[in-house]
């Protein structure tokens, strides 16, 4: 018997899960809904986007679908570490044992969508863009959508409903009406604005390595992350404390250029006036983190990705964890012979601790304190040499552990619980009024 699956959210996790389900001997009829337009046909504003980095954890989830790993790799750039640009002009290079891929999130979504028709008859999966989820009826197993181009509302029956609709999930909001569901939502202390820089002028004395994530950091916690792009440009994000209004109040191109030349002179000399104007007009964005005490409702509803465990981007694991969710649920379906009632509950049992751990690691893995930040860098450097010699006394790098995916997030949190507690105490002291 064919089971009807409604996936709310056409982001990386929702589409990858569709790939997995389509591979399961045509047992599923899949309908995917998203409130946004089809990214394959409509250009999106860059105002709230920045590149994502896929680590081995996320790449492994793609690898399970034939052809998907190579297709995504073809539109990605390989990175193998980071360069920290210090205020004195010197740099510190951090290498990685395993390579990672950097690419734009929208590009990843488009590639995942493009690969869908090659996996199955088109009638087995249908895409519905410009459809806003408005209501979920758990008892009737129905979900309603409002089309953006009309007043018409459609009702969809489901055997399995997947909430892959992000940190502000409408599907998750419906859980609040059920018994014993708990959900904590918090904004991270930093706001952000995206930034886009042109290819480097050879005449300038700037030589940034393309295969590294480049970062700059001020004493007040303001930082910039930049990644090289396939067209030789650079894009990234400017993170700054929510209570610091300096960047948010830069209103003219001249003010933007002046700020960057003073605080980040390397970037200031590259920043064109056109991007300075765009940066001034770009809205300030915030990141919402989410912790839930369960990821399923009844025998037929499941939350994955940011809808279940949205996190700070500090460790670059949001998209990787979301892709891993799809892989884990697929493994559970294998283990329980596609018994959906058992599978959705097992996903909570097997994944919820990891979701909570990931939020903790992302919130407190990187300290706000300048002193602790340099301690973290020292720990990272020493771990390369001392962990192989004495693994019981010297932990492997936190960055390597979360990226490689050999250990679960909860196992990593157990290893780093003393460090996380130390950073949490320090951050709370810094951020307290």
C-alpha positions as CSV (number, residue, x, y, z in Angstrom):
1,X,0.0,0.0,0.0
2,X,1.4,3.4,-1.0
3,X,1.7,5.8,1.9
4,X,1.1,9.6,1.4
5,X,3.9,11.8,2.7
6,X,3.5,15.6,3.1
7,X,6.9,17.4,3.6
8,X,6.5,21.0,4.7
9,X,9.7,22.9,3.8
10,X,11.7,22.5,0.6
11,X,15.1,23.1,2.3
12,X,18.1,20.7,2.3
13,X,16.7,18.3,4.9
14,X,13.2,18.1,3.5
15,X,14.4,17.5,-0.1
16,X,17.1,15.0,1.0
17,X,14.5,13.0,2.9
18,X,12.4,12.9,-0.2
19,X,15.4,11.4,-2.0
20,X,15.6,8.7,0.6
21,X,11.9,7.9,0.5
22,X,11.9,7.7,-3.3
23,X,14.5,5.0,-3.0
24,X,12.3,2.8,-0.9
25,X,10.7,0.6,-3.6
26,X,7.9,3.1,-4.4
27,X,6.1,2.8,-1.1
28,X,5.6,6.6,-0.8
29,X,3.7,9.3,-2.7
30,X,5.4,12.5,-1.7
31,X,4.1,16.1,-1.8
32,X,6.6,18.8,-0.9
33,X,5.4,22.3,0.0
34,X,7.2,25.6,0.6
35,X,6.0,29.1,1.2
36,X,8.8,30.5,-1.0
37,X,9.0,30.5,-4.8
38,X,10.9,27.8,-6.8
39,X,14.6,28.8,-6.5
40,X,15.2,27.2,-9.9
41,X,13.1,29.9,-11.6
42,X,13.1,32.9,-9.2
43,X,16.3,34.7,-8.2
44,X,16.5,35.2,-4.4
45,X,17.8,38.3,-2.6
46,X,21.2,37.8,-1.0
47,X,20.3,40.0,1.9
48,X,19.9,37.2,4.4
49,X,22.1,34.5,2.8
50,X,25.7,33.4,3.5
51,X,27.6,30.3,2.4
52,X,27.3,27.1,4.2
53,X,30.1,24.6,4.9
54,X,29.4,20.9,4.5
55,X,31.6,18.7,6.7
56,X,32.0,15.0,6.4
57,X,28.8,14.5,8.5
58,X,26.7,16.2,5.9
59,X,28.6,14.8,3.0
60,X,28.1,11.3,4.3
61,X,24.3,11.9,4.3
62,X,24.5,12.9,0.6
63,X,26.7,10.0,-0.2
64,X,23.9,7.5,0.5
65,X,22.0,8.6,-2.6
66,X,23.8,7.6,-5.8
67,X,25.1,10.5,-7.8
68,X,24.2,13.1,-5.2
69,X,27.6,13.5,-3.6
70,X,29.3,14.1,-7.0
71,X,26.6,16.5,-8.1
72,X,26.9,18.7,-5.0
73,X,30.7,18.5,-5.1
74,X,30.7,19.9,-8.6
75,X,29.1,23.2,-7.4
76,X,31.2,23.4,-4.2
77,X,34.7,24.6,-3.3
78,X,36.9,22.5,-1.1
79,X,38.1,24.0,2.1
80,X,40.6,22.5,4.5
81,X,40.9,24.8,7.4
82,X,40.7,28.4,8.5
83,X,42.9,31.5,8.7
84,X,42.5,33.8,11.6
85,X,43.5,37.4,10.8
86,X,44.8,39.1,13.9
87,X,44.5,42.9,14.6
88,X,48.3,43.2,14.4
89,X,48.2,42.1,10.8
90,X,49.5,38.6,11.5
91,X,47.6,35.4,10.7
92,X,47.1,32.1,12.4
93,X,46.3,29.1,10.2
94,X,44.2,26.2,11.4
95,X,44.3,23.0,9.3
96,X,41.7,20.3,9.1
97,X,42.3,16.5,8.9
98,X,39.3,16.2,6.5
99,X,38.2,18.5,3.8
100,X,34.9,20.3,3.7
101,X,32.8,21.9,1.0
102,X,31.6,25.5,0.8
103,X,28.7,26.5,-1.3
104,X,25.6,28.8,-1.2
105,X,22.6,27.2,0.5
106,X,20.3,28.1,-2.4
107,X,22.7,26.4,-4.8
108,X,22.5,23.3,-2.7
109,X,18.7,23.3,-2.7
110,X,18.6,23.8,-6.4
111,X,21.0,20.9,-7.0
112,X,18.9,18.6,-4.7
113,X,15.8,19.6,-6.6
114,X,17.3,19.0,-10.0
115,X,18.3,15.5,-9.0
116,X,14.8,14.5,-7.8
117,X,13.2,13.6,-11.2
118,X,16.1,11.3,-12.0
119,X,15.3,9.1,-9.1
120,X,11.7,8.3,-9.8
121,X,8.6,8.8,-11.9
122,X,7.5,12.4,-11.6
123,X,4.1,11.3,-10.4
124,X,5.7,9.9,-7.3
125,X,6.8,13.3,-6.1
126,X,5.2,16.7,-6.6
127,X,6.5,20.1,-5.7
128,X,4.3,22.9,-4.5
129,X,5.9,26.3,-4.1
130,X,4.2,29.5,-2.9
131,X,2.2,27.4,-0.4
132,X,2.1,28.6,3.2
133,X,1.2,26.0,5.8
134,X,-1.6,27.4,7.9
135,X,-3.0,24.5,10.0
136,X,-2.4,21.0,11.0
137,X,-5.1,18.6,12.2
138,X,-3.3,15.7,13.9
139,X,-6.5,13.7,14.6
140,X,-7.7,13.9,11.0
141,X,-4.2,13.6,9.6
142,X,-4.7,16.6,7.4
143,X,-2.6,19.7,6.7
144,X,-3.9,23.0,5.1
145,X,-2.0,25.4,2.9
146,X,-2.7,28.9,1.5
147,X,-1.6,29.6,-2.0
148,X,0.2,33.0,-2.2
149,X,-1.3,33.9,-5.6
150,X,-5.0,33.2,-4.6
151,X,-7.3,33.0,-1.6
152,X,-7.8,29.3,-2.2
153,X,-6.9,27.0,0.6
154,X,-6.1,23.4,0.0
155,X,-6.3,20.4,2.4
156,X,-3.9,17.5,2.1
157,X,-4.3,14.1,3.7
158,X,-1.2,12.4,4.9
159,X,0.1,9.1,6.4
160,X,3.3,10.9,7.4
161,X,3.8,14.6,7.9
162,X,7.3,15.9,8.0
163,X,7.9,19.4,9.5
164,X,11.1,20.5,7.8
165,X,10.0,24.2,7.8
166,X,12.8,25.8,9.7
167,X,13.4,27.4,13.1
168,X,10.0,29.2,12.9
169,X,8.2,26.0,12.0
170,X,4.4,26.1,11.6
171,X,4.2,22.4,12.1
172,X,6.1,22.6,15.4
173,X,3.8,25.4,16.5
174,X,0.9,22.8,16.3
175,X,2.8,20.6,18.7
176,X,2.2,23.3,21.4
177,X,-1.5,22.3,21.5
178,X,-0.6,18.8,22.5
179,X,0.1,17.3,25.9
180,X,3.6,17.4,27.4
181,X,5.4,19.1,24.6
182,X,8.1,21.5,25.6
183,X,10.0,23.9,23.3
184,X,12.5,26.5,24.2
185,X,13.3,29.2,21.6
186,X,16.1,31.7,22.1
187,X,17.9,34.3,20.0
188,X,21.7,33.9,19.9
189,X,23.5,37.0,21.4
190,X,24.9,38.0,18.0
191,X,23.0,39.7,15.1
192,X,24.4,39.4,11.5
193,X,24.5,41.0,8.1
194,X,25.7,39.3,5.0
195,X,28.6,40.8,3.1
196,X,29.8,40.3,-0.5
197,X,33.2,41.3,-1.9
198,X,34.6,41.3,-5.5
199,X,37.5,39.2,-6.7
200,X,40.8,40.4,-5.2
201,X,42.7,43.0,-7.2
202,X,46.2,41.7,-7.9
203,X,47.5,45.2,-7.4
204,X,46.5,45.1,-3.7
205,X,48.8,43.6,-1.1
206,X,46.1,41.1,-0.2
207,X,46.6,37.4,-0.6
208,X,43.8,35.3,0.9
209,X,44.0,31.5,0.4
210,X,40.9,30.3,-1.5
211,X,40.8,27.0,0.4
212,X,40.4,28.4,3.8
213,X,37.6,30.1,5.9
214,X,38.9,33.5,6.7
215,X,37.9,35.3,9.9
216,X,38.6,38.5,11.7
217,X,37.6,39.3,15.3
218,X,37.4,42.5,17.4
219,X,37.8,42.5,21.2
220,X,34.1,43.4,21.6
221,X,33.1,40.1,19.9
222,X,32.3,41.5,16.4
223,X,33.7,39.1,13.8
224,X,33.7,38.5,10.1
225,X,33.7,35.2,8.3
226,X,34.5,35.1,4.5
227,X,34.5,32.2,2.0
228,X,35.9,32.1,-1.5
229,X,33.3,31.6,-4.2
230,X,33.4,29.8,-7.6
231,X,33.3,33.1,-9.5
232,X,36.4,34.3,-7.5
233,X,34.4,36.6,-5.4
234,X,34.2,36.4,-1.6
235,X,31.0,36.3,0.6
236,X,30.3,35.8,4.2
237,X,28.8,37.3,7.3
238,X,29.4,40.0,9.8
239,X,28.5,39.0,13.3
240,X,28.1,41.5,16.0
241,X,26.6,41.7,19.6
242,X,22.9,42.4,19.7
243,X,23.4,45.2,22.2
244,X,26.0,46.9,20.1
245,X,24.2,49.1,17.6
246,X,27.3,50.4,15.7
247,X,27.0,48.3,12.6
248,X,23.2,48.3,12.6
249,X,23.2,52.1,12.6
250,X,25.6,52.5,9.6
251,X,23.3,54.4,7.3
252,X,25.3,55.5,4.3
253,X,28.0,54.0,2.1
254,X,30.5,56.5,3.5
255,X,29.8,55.4,7.0
256,X,30.2,51.7,6.0
257,X,33.5,52.3,4.2
258,X,34.8,54.4,7.1
259,X,33.9,51.7,9.7
260,X,35.5,48.9,7.8
261,X,38.7,50.9,7.0
262,X,39.0,51.7,10.6
263,X,38.1,48.3,12.2
264,X,38.9,45.8,9.4
265,X,41.3,47.6,7.1
266,X,42.0,44.6,4.9
267,X,38.4,44.3,4.1
268,X,37.9,48.1,3.9
269,X,40.4,48.5,1.1
270,X,38.5,45.9,-1.0
271,X,34.9,46.9,-0.2
272,X,33.4,48.7,-3.2
273,X,31.0,51.6,-2.8
274,X,28.2,49.6,-4.4
275,X,28.5,46.9,-1.7
276,X,28.9,49.5,1.0
277,X,25.5,51.0,-0.1
278,X,23.9,47.5,-0.2
279,X,25.4,46.7,3.2
280,X,23.9,49.9,4.7
281,X,20.4,49.0,3.3
282,X,20.6,45.3,4.2
283,X,18.4,44.4,7.1
284,X,19.9,43.1,10.4
285,X,19.1,39.4,10.9
286,X,19.0,37.2,14.0
287,X,19.4,33.5,14.5
288,X,16.8,31.6,16.6
289,X,17.9,28.4,18.4
290,X,15.3,25.7,19.2
291,X,15.3,22.9,21.8
292,X,12.4,20.4,21.9
293,X,11.7,17.5,24.3
294,X,10.4,15.4,21.4
295,X,10.5,15.4,17.6
296,X,7.3,13.4,16.9
297,X,3.6,13.7,17.5
298,X,1.5,10.6,17.6
299,X,2.2,8.0,15.0
300,X,2.5,10.1,11.9
301,X,4.2,13.5,12.4
302,X,8.0,14.2,12.6
303,X,10.2,17.3,12.9
304,X,13.6,17.4,11.3
305,X,16.3,20.0,10.7
306,X,16.0,23.5,12.2
307,X,12.3,22.8,13.0
308,X,13.6,20.3,15.6
309,X,17.0,21.7,16.7
310,X,17.9,25.1,15.2
311,X,21.4,26.2,16.3
312,X,23.9,29.0,16.3
313,X,26.1,28.9,13.1
314,X,29.3,29.2,15.2
315,X,30.3,25.6,14.6
316,X,28.8,25.4,11.1
317,X,26.7,22.3,11.9
318,X,23.1,23.5,11.3
319,X,22.8,22.2,7.7
320,X,25.0,19.2,8.4
321,X,22.8,18.1,11.3
322,X,19.7,18.6,9.2
323,X,21.1,16.4,6.4
324,X,22.1,13.8,9.0
325,X,18.5,13.8,10.3
326,X,17.3,12.5,6.9
327,X,20.0,9.8,6.9
328,X,19.1,8.7,10.4
329,X,15.4,8.5,9.8
330,X,16.1,6.4,6.7
331,X,18.1,4.0,8.8
332,X,15.3,3.8,11.3
333,X,12.8,2.9,8.5
334,X,15.2,0.2,7.5
335,X,15.4,-1.1,11.0
336,X,11.6,-1.1,11.6
337,X,10.5,-2.2,8.1
338,X,8.8,1.2,7.3
339,X,6.5,1.0,10.3
340,X,5.8,4.7,10.6
341,X,4.2,4.7,14.0
342,X,7.4,3.1,15.5
343,X,9.8,5.0,13.3
344,X,8.7,8.5,14.3
345,X,8.9,7.7,18.0
346,X,12.3,6.0,17.5
347,X,13.6,9.1,15.8
348,X,12.9,11.1,19.0
349,X,14.5,8.3,21.1
350,X,17.6,8.1,18.9
351,X,18.1,11.8,18.0
352,X,16.7,14.1,20.6
353,X,19.7,14.0,22.9
354,X,21.9,14.8,20.0
355,X,19.7,17.8,19.1
356,X,20.0,19.2,22.6
357,X,23.8,18.5,22.6
358,X,24.2,20.3,19.3
359,X,22.5,23.4,20.6
360,X,24.8,23.4,23.7
361,X,28.0,22.8,21.6
362,X,27.0,25.6,19.2
363,X,26.0,28.1,21.9
364,X,29.1,27.5,24.1
365,X,31.8,25.9,21.9
366,X,33.2,29.3,21.0
367,X,33.7,31.7,23.9
368,X,32.9,35.5,23.9
369,X,35.9,36.0,26.2
370,X,39.1,37.0,24.4
371,X,41.2,35.1,27.0
372,X,39.1,31.9,26.6
373,X,39.2,32.3,22.8
374,X,42.9,32.1,22.8
375,X,42.8,29.2,25.2
376,X,40.6,27.4,22.7
377,X,43.1,28.1,19.9
378,X,45.9,26.7,22.1
379,X,43.9,23.6,22.9
380,X,43.2,23.1,19.2
381,X,46.9,23.4,18.3
382,X,48.1,21.1,21.1
383,X,45.5,18.5,20.3
384,X,47.1,17.7,17.0
385,X,50.3,16.6,18.7
386,X,49.3,15.5,22.2
387,X,46.1,13.6,21.5
388,X,47.8,10.9,19.5
389,X,50.4,10.5,22.2
390,X,48.1,10.5,25.2
391,X,44.4,10.3,24.1
392,X,43.2,9.8,27.7
393,X,44.5,13.2,28.8
394,X,44.2,15.3,25.7
395,X,41.0,15.6,23.8
396,X,40.9,15.8,20.0
397,X,39.9,19.2,18.5
398,X,36.3,20.1,19.1
399,X,36.1,21.4,15.5
400,X,37.4,18.1,14.1
401,X,35.0,16.0,16.2
402,X,31.8,17.8,15.1
403,X,32.9,17.9,11.5
404,X,34.0,14.3,11.0
405,X,30.8,12.8,12.3
406,X,32.4,9.7,13.8
407,X,30.9,10.5,17.2
408,X,27.4,11.7,17.9
409,X,26.8,15.2,19.2
410,X,25.9,13.9,22.6
411,X,29.1,11.9,22.8
412,X,31.1,15.0,21.9
413,X,29.2,17.0,24.6
414,X,30.1,14.4,27.1
415,X,33.8,14.7,26.2
416,X,33.7,18.5,26.3
417,X,31.3,19.1,29.1
418,X,33.9,20.8,31.3
419,X,34.9,23.2,28.6
420,X,31.2,24.0,27.7
421,X,30.5,24.7,31.4
422,X,33.5,27.0,31.6
423,X,32.4,28.9,28.5
424,X,28.8,29.1,29.6
425,X,29.8,30.7,32.9
426,X,32.1,33.1,31.2
427,X,29.6,34.1,28.5
428,X,26.8,34.7,31.1
429,X,29.1,37.0,33.0
430,X,30.0,39.0,29.9
431,X,26.4,39.2,28.7
432,X,24.7,39.9,32.0
433,X,23.6,43.6,32.4
